[in-house]
Amino acid sequence: MVVCDQKNIEKVKKQLSGCLQLLEHYEWLINSFVLDFFIDSHWKHLPSSWKDVLTNITPHDLANWLDHKETPKYKEPWPLSLLALKQTIKHLSLDRSPVENLTKVESFLKVPKNTQSWEFEAELLSESGGQHASLKHVFRKHVKPKKQYEMCRLSKLTSSVSKTMSIDKVLDIGSGVGHLSRYLCYNNKLQVACVDGDDKLTNSAKKFDEQLEFTVDKMLKRGETSLQLPRAPVHVTSHIAPDMNLDKFHQILTDKFSISNPEELKYGILGLHTCGDLGPVLIKMFTQDPGSVMLNSIGCCYMKIHEHFPMSSFVEEQDWHKLTYTSNELA
C-alpha cells in the first residue's frame, strides 16, 4: 500500500520520476501494439543484441524473465540493457502481493484493535455450481463468479470503513443494474443510492430489486429468516461531472434518503469499474463535495481517459508525461 502523506511525499515523487524516465526511454516499446506485430514489423525495431537472444530463448525462460520474482537460467550472456530493464521494472513496481485481509486499511485508519472484523468472508467457489461460498443465492442471480468475488471484497471494505467513519449512506456511482448496491444494502445494511446516467440501467436495477424482495418474501413465508430486508436502495439517474451543481445533487439525495436537514447528509462515494474519466472525476468530486467523507474507487479502461490525465501537478510539470491509447491500454 502506498501512502502519499507529508512523510512519504518525496519518496513518492522520486519513484514517479523514475517511472516517467523509464517510460520515456522505452516509449517506442510500450507503444508497439501487439496486434500490429506483423503489420508494423515490430521485430525489426528491436535492438540486434535483443534479437540474438530472443530468437533462441524458450517460452519458459522468457516467462521467467518477464516475472520479476523469477531468475532465468541464462545459458549465454544477455544484453546488459535487457537485464537492466528487468531490474529497473522490479525496483519501480508497486507491491503486487495478494491481499488476504483488510488489516493494512485498519492500521492506516488507526482503528483500535478488535473493534470490528477486518477479515474477508470465505471465498472459495462451490464445487457444484462454481458460486462464491459466502454469497447467499438471492445475491447470485444474474451475477458471474468474477463479479461475485468483487462484490464480496468491495462490500467488506466499504462496510468496514463506513463503520469507522460513522456513516451509513453510500453512493454507488456507475451502479449499472445494481448488483453491488443490492448486496451493500440488503446484506450489509447500508443505505445505498444507485447513481447512473443511463435510465434503462436504472429501470433494470429497480426490477432486480423487486425480484430479490419477492424471493425473500417467499423465503419468509417458508419460515426462512436468515435474511431480513432493510429499506431498498434508492435510484438516481444523473451524470457525474466536475462542474456539476452539487447543491442540486445534494437536494436530490436529501429527498431520496428522506433527510429533513441537508447538513446531516454525509456519505461515502463508491465506484466499481469506474471507466475512463469517471475515476478521476470521482476523485475531484470527493475533494470538492463537503458531503462525502469516504472514497472507494476501482478504476478500469485507462485508455478511455481523455480529459483528466495527469491529475498530479507534479507529474504535469515533468518533461515527459504523455500516454498514448496503446500505452494506456497496456496499463
C-alpha positions as CSV (number, residue, x, y, z in Angstrom):
1,M,0.0,0.0,0.0
2,V,1.3,3.4,-1.0
3,V,0.6,6.2,1.5
4,C,1.1,9.6,0.0
5,D,1.4,11.9,3.0
6,Q,3.9,14.6,4.1
7,K,6.3,11.9,5.4
8,N,6.4,9.9,2.2
9,I,5.8,12.6,-0.5
10,E,9.5,12.9,-1.6
11,K,9.8,9.2,-1.9
12,V,6.7,9.0,-4.0
13,K,8.0,11.9,-6.2
14,K,11.3,10.1,-6.7
15,Q,9.5,6.9,-7.7
16,L,7.2,8.8,-10.1
17,S,10.2,10.5,-11.7
18,G,11.9,7.1,-12.2
19,C,8.8,5.7,-13.8
20,L,8.5,8.6,-16.2
21,Q,12.1,8.4,-17.2
22,L,11.8,4.6,-17.9
23,L,8.6,5.1,-19.9
24,E,10.1,7.9,-22.0
25,H,13.2,5.8,-22.7
26,Y,11.1,2.8,-23.8
27,E,8.3,4.8,-25.4
28,W,8.9,3.0,-28.7
29,L,8.4,-0.4,-27.0
30,I,5.3,0.3,-24.9
31,N,3.6,1.9,-28.0
32,S,4.2,-1.3,-30.1
33,F,0.7,-2.7,-30.1
34,V,0.8,-6.5,-30.1
35,L,-1.9,-6.8,-32.7
36,D,0.2,-4.9,-35.2
37,F,3.3,-7.1,-34.7
38,F,3.4,-8.2,-38.3
39,I,1.8,-5.1,-39.9
40,D,4.3,-2.7,-38.4
41,S,7.2,-5.2,-38.3
42,H,7.9,-4.7,-34.6
43,W,10.6,-7.4,-34.7
44,K,12.8,-5.2,-36.9
45,H,12.6,-2.3,-34.4
46,L,14.3,-4.4,-31.6
47,P,18.0,-3.9,-31.0
48,S,20.1,-6.5,-32.7
49,S,21.5,-7.7,-29.4
50,W,18.0,-8.4,-28.1
51,K,17.0,-10.3,-31.3
52,D,20.1,-12.5,-31.0
53,V,18.9,-13.7,-27.5
54,L,15.2,-13.8,-28.1
55,T,15.5,-15.8,-31.2
56,N,16.8,-18.8,-29.3
57,I,15.1,-18.4,-25.9
58,T,12.5,-21.0,-24.8
59,P,9.0,-19.8,-23.8
60,H,9.7,-20.9,-20.2
61,D,12.8,-18.8,-20.0
62,L,11.0,-15.8,-21.5
63,A,8.2,-16.2,-18.9
64,N,10.8,-16.3,-16.1
65,W,12.4,-13.1,-17.5
66,L,9.0,-11.4,-17.5
67,D,8.3,-12.4,-13.9
68,H,10.3,-10.2,-11.6
69,K,10.1,-12.8,-8.9
70,E,11.9,-15.4,-11.0
71,T,15.6,-15.6,-12.1
72,P,16.1,-17.1,-15.5
73,K,18.9,-19.6,-16.1
74,Y,21.0,-17.7,-18.6
75,K,22.7,-20.2,-20.9
76,E,24.6,-17.4,-22.7
77,P,25.3,-13.7,-22.0
78,W,22.3,-11.5,-22.2
79,P,22.4,-7.8,-23.3
80,L,23.0,-5.5,-20.3
81,S,20.1,-3.4,-21.5
82,L,17.6,-6.3,-21.1
83,L,19.0,-7.2,-17.7
84,A,18.8,-3.6,-16.6
85,L,15.3,-3.2,-17.8
86,K,14.1,-6.2,-15.8
87,Q,15.8,-4.9,-12.6
88,T,14.5,-1.3,-13.1
89,I,10.9,-2.5,-13.6
90,K,11.2,-4.6,-10.4
91,H,12.6,-1.6,-8.5
92,L,9.9,0.8,-9.6
93,S,6.9,-1.5,-9.4
94,L,4.4,-1.4,-6.6
95,D,4.0,-4.5,-4.4
96,R,1.5,-6.8,-6.1
97,S,1.1,-9.3,-3.2
98,P,-2.4,-10.8,-2.8
99,V,-4.5,-9.1,-0.1
100,E,-5.6,-11.7,2.4
101,N,-7.4,-9.2,4.7
102,L,-8.0,-5.6,5.5
103,T,-5.6,-5.2,8.3
104,K,-3.5,-2.6,6.4
105,V,-6.6,-0.5,6.0
106,E,-7.3,-0.9,9.7
107,S,-3.7,0.3,10.5
108,F,-3.9,3.2,8.1
109,L,-7.2,4.4,9.7
110,K,-5.7,4.0,13.2
111,V,-8.7,1.9,14.3
112,P,-8.5,0.4,17.9
113,K,-7.8,-3.3,17.7
114,N,-10.7,-5.8,17.8
115,T,-13.4,-3.2,17.4
116,Q,-14.7,-4.9,14.3
117,S,-13.8,-7.6,11.9
118,W,-11.4,-6.7,9.1
119,E,-11.3,-10.3,7.7
120,F,-12.8,-11.4,4.4
121,E,-15.5,-14.0,4.4
122,A,-14.8,-17.5,2.9
123,E,-14.2,-17.0,-0.8
124,L,-13.8,-20.5,-2.3
125,L,-16.2,-21.3,-5.1
126,S,-18.5,-24.2,-4.6
127,E,-17.6,-27.3,-6.4
128,S,-21.1,-27.9,-7.7
129,G,-22.0,-24.6,-9.2
130,G,-18.8,-22.5,-9.1
131,Q,-20.5,-19.9,-6.9
132,H,-19.0,-17.8,-4.1
133,A,-19.2,-19.6,-0.8
134,S,-20.3,-16.6,1.3
135,L,-22.9,-15.2,-1.1
136,K,-26.5,-16.1,-0.5
137,H,-28.3,-17.4,-3.5
138,V,-30.5,-14.3,-3.8
139,F,-27.5,-12.2,-4.5
140,R,-26.0,-14.6,-7.1
141,K,-28.8,-14.3,-9.7
142,H,-27.5,-12.7,-12.9
143,V,-24.0,-12.3,-11.3
144,K,-21.0,-14.1,-12.7
145,P,-18.4,-15.6,-10.3
146,K,-15.8,-12.9,-11.0
147,K,-18.4,-10.2,-10.1
148,Q,-19.4,-12.2,-7.0
149,Y,-15.8,-12.1,-5.8
150,E,-15.5,-8.3,-6.4
151,M,-18.9,-7.7,-4.7
152,C,-17.9,-9.5,-1.6
153,R,-14.5,-8.0,-1.2
154,L,-15.5,-4.4,-2.0
155,S,-18.6,-4.7,0.2
156,K,-16.5,-5.8,3.1
157,L,-14.1,-2.9,2.6
158,T,-16.9,-0.4,2.2
159,S,-18.9,-1.5,5.2
160,S,-15.8,-1.7,7.5
161,V,-14.6,1.8,6.6
162,S,-18.2,3.2,6.8
163,K,-18.5,1.9,10.4
164,T,-15.1,3.5,11.2
165,M,-16.2,6.8,9.6
166,S,-19.6,6.6,11.3
167,I,-21.6,6.9,8.1
168,D,-24.5,4.7,6.9
169,K,-25.0,6.0,3.5
170,V,-23.1,5.2,0.3
171,L,-23.4,6.4,-3.3
172,D,-22.7,3.6,-5.8
173,I,-21.6,5.7,-8.8
174,G,-22.0,4.0,-12.2
175,S,-24.1,1.3,-10.5
176,G,-25.5,-0.2,-13.7
177,V,-28.1,-2.8,-12.8
178,G,-27.3,-2.5,-9.1
179,H,-25.7,-5.9,-8.1
180,L,-23.2,-4.3,-5.8
181,S,-25.8,-1.8,-4.4
182,R,-28.2,-4.6,-3.5
183,Y,-25.6,-6.5,-1.7
184,L,-24.4,-3.5,0.3
185,C,-28.0,-2.6,1.1
186,Y,-29.7,-5.9,1.8
187,N,-26.7,-7.8,3.2
188,N,-24.5,-5.1,4.8
189,K,-27.4,-2.9,5.9
190,L,-26.2,0.3,4.4
191,Q,-28.4,3.0,2.8
192,V,-27.4,3.0,-0.8
193,A,-28.1,5.4,-3.7
194,C,-27.6,3.8,-7.1
195,V,-26.4,6.6,-9.3
196,D,-26.2,6.0,-13.1
197,G,-26.5,8.2,-16.2
198,D,-28.5,5.6,-18.1
199,D,-32.2,5.5,-17.5
200,K,-32.5,1.9,-18.9
201,L,-30.0,0.6,-16.4
202,T,-31.7,2.4,-13.6
203,N,-35.1,0.8,-14.5
204,S,-33.4,-2.7,-14.7
205,A,-31.9,-2.2,-11.3
206,K,-35.3,-1.4,-9.8
207,K,-36.7,-4.5,-11.4
208,F,-33.9,-6.7,-9.9
209,D,-34.6,-5.1,-6.5
210,E,-38.2,-6.1,-6.8
211,Q,-37.3,-9.6,-7.8
212,L,-35.0,-10.0,-4.8
213,E,-37.6,-8.7,-2.4
214,F,-40.2,-11.1,-3.9
215,T,-37.8,-14.1,-3.4
216,V,-37.0,-13.1,0.2
217,D,-40.7,-12.7,0.9
218,K,-41.3,-16.3,-0.3
219,M,-38.4,-17.4,1.9
220,L,-40.0,-15.7,5.0
221,K,-43.3,-17.4,4.3
222,R,-41.5,-20.8,4.3
223,G,-40.0,-19.9,7.7
224,E,-36.5,-19.0,6.5
225,T,-35.5,-15.9,8.5
226,S,-31.8,-15.8,7.6
227,L,-32.2,-12.5,5.6
228,Q,-34.2,-9.6,6.9
229,L,-34.6,-6.8,4.4
230,P,-34.0,-3.2,5.3
231,R,-35.2,-0.3,3.2
232,A,-34.5,-0.8,-0.6
233,P,-31.8,1.1,-2.4
234,V,-32.8,4.5,-3.9
235,H,-32.1,5.2,-7.5
236,V,-30.8,8.4,-9.1
237,T,-30.4,9.0,-12.8
238,S,-27.6,11.6,-13.0
239,H,-24.3,12.2,-14.9
240,I,-21.4,12.9,-12.6
241,A,-19.1,15.7,-13.8
242,P,-16.5,18.1,-12.2
243,D,-18.7,21.1,-12.9
244,M,-22.0,19.6,-11.7
245,N,-24.2,21.5,-9.4
246,L,-23.5,19.9,-6.0
247,D,-26.3,21.8,-4.3
248,K,-28.9,20.4,-6.7
249,F,-27.4,16.9,-6.4
250,H,-27.5,17.1,-2.6
251,Q,-31.2,18.1,-2.8
252,I,-31.9,15.1,-4.9
253,L,-30.1,12.8,-2.4
254,T,-31.8,14.5,0.6
255,D,-35.2,13.8,-0.9
256,K,-34.3,10.2,-1.8
257,F,-32.9,9.4,1.6
258,S,-35.8,11.3,3.3
259,I,-33.5,13.6,5.3
260,S,-35.1,16.7,6.8
261,N,-31.8,18.6,7.5
262,P,-29.5,18.8,4.4
263,E,-26.5,19.4,6.7
264,E,-26.9,15.8,8.0
265,L,-26.2,14.4,4.6
266,K,-22.9,12.5,4.9
267,Y,-21.9,9.6,2.7
268,G,-19.2,7.6,1.1
269,I,-18.5,7.5,-2.7
270,L,-18.1,4.1,-4.2
271,G,-17.2,3.1,-7.7
272,L,-16.5,-0.4,-9.1
273,H,-15.0,-0.3,-12.6
274,T,-15.1,3.5,-12.9
275,C,-14.4,3.5,-16.6
276,G,-12.0,6.0,-18.2
277,D,-12.6,9.6,-17.0
278,L,-15.1,8.6,-14.4
279,G,-12.4,7.5,-11.9
280,P,-10.6,10.9,-11.9
281,V,-14.0,12.7,-11.8
282,L,-14.9,10.8,-8.6
283,I,-11.6,11.9,-7.0
284,K,-12.3,15.5,-7.9
285,M,-15.9,15.2,-6.7
286,F,-14.6,13.8,-3.3
287,T,-12.3,16.8,-2.8
288,Q,-15.0,19.3,-3.7
289,D,-18.0,17.8,-2.1
290,P,-18.4,18.6,1.7
291,G,-21.0,15.8,2.0
292,S,-18.5,13.0,1.0
293,V,-16.3,11.5,3.7
294,M,-15.1,8.3,2.1
295,L,-13.9,7.4,-1.4
296,N,-13.6,3.8,-2.7
297,S,-12.9,3.7,-6.4
298,I,-11.7,0.8,-8.5
299,G,-10.7,2.2,-12.0
300,C,-10.7,0.5,-15.3
301,C,-10.4,1.2,-19.1
302,Y,-7.5,3.7,-18.7
303,M,-7.3,4.0,-22.5
304,K,-10.6,5.9,-22.3
305,I,-9.1,8.7,-20.1
306,H,-9.2,11.7,-22.4
307,E,-9.6,14.8,-20.2
308,H,-8.1,14.1,-16.7
309,F,-4.5,12.9,-17.1
310,P,-2.3,13.7,-15.5
311,M,-4.2,14.8,-12.3
312,S,-0.9,15.3,-10.4
313,S,0.6,18.8,-10.8
314,F,4.0,17.2,-10.1
315,V,3.7,14.8,-13.0
316,E,2.3,17.5,-15.3
317,E,5.5,19.6,-14.6
318,Q,7.8,16.8,-15.7
319,D,9.4,16.9,-19.1
320,W,7.6,13.8,-20.2
321,H,4.2,12.7,-19.0
322,K,2.2,11.7,-22.1
323,L,0.5,8.3,-22.6
324,T,-1.0,7.2,-25.9
325,Y,-4.0,5.0,-26.4
326,T,-1.7,1.9,-26.7
327,S,0.2,2.6,-23.5
328,N,-3.0,3.3,-21.6
329,E,-4.4,0.0,-22.8
330,L,-1.2,-1.7,-21.8
331,A,-1.7,-0.3,-18.2
